[in-house]
Amino acid sequence: MLIIVVTVFALCWLPGQVYHLIIAVTVWKVQLPRIVMNLCYWFGHANSAINPWLYIVMSSKINSAFTRMVSRKSSQPLNRSRMATTEVLTPKEMDESCV
């Protein structure tokens, strides 16, 4: 699994690094189309969207936890004992409680 994650990372970020290398070597004398720059950045940042899905597909523990989380029925009542309650005070009540 680690090899695949690292390979996808390298493939996603490689176009951006090559783009920067070309710009650095030519000292900004080469004008690449703007779409090339945008695609390079898009591929690099797409890695952040691809990684969670790779882990879900490749790890049985993460896959089962994700499946349990997604398949949980929305009609299930929430466990109120586990939820923290917070009392919200109005400004007037805050002034009265400070006195």
Sequence and secondary structure as in RCSB ss.txt:
>XXXX:A:sequence
MLIIVVTVFALCWLPGQVYHLIIAVTVWKVQLPRIVMNLCYWFGHANSAINPWLYIVMSSKINSAFTRMVSRKSS
QPLNRSRMATTEVLTPKEMDESCV
>XXXX:A:secstr
 HHHHHHHHHHHHHHHHHHHHHHHHTTT     HHHHHHHHHHHHHHHHHHHHHHHHH HHHHHHHHHHHHS TT
S   TTTS       HHHHHHHH 
